[in-house]
């Protein structure tokens, strides 16, 4: 799951070297923290949050196949 989010984010932004994804297990769920360069934050979030929502949908589908629950947090 971490690799999926990292791959997609690296292909969306202008500074792919500054993309970092941390995976934090919390009970029955996995929290993925996505960090990008401040200039690329808008590209990851998208208009009205559409790109972020799409990332979360893909993450939920991937986690569902593994019988898990995952949450994506986009940090500044």
Secondary structure, 3 states (H helix, E strand, C coil): CHHHHHHHHHHHCCCHHHCEEEEEEECCEEEEEEECCHHHHHHHHCHHHHHHHHHHHHHHHHHHHCCCEEEEEEEC
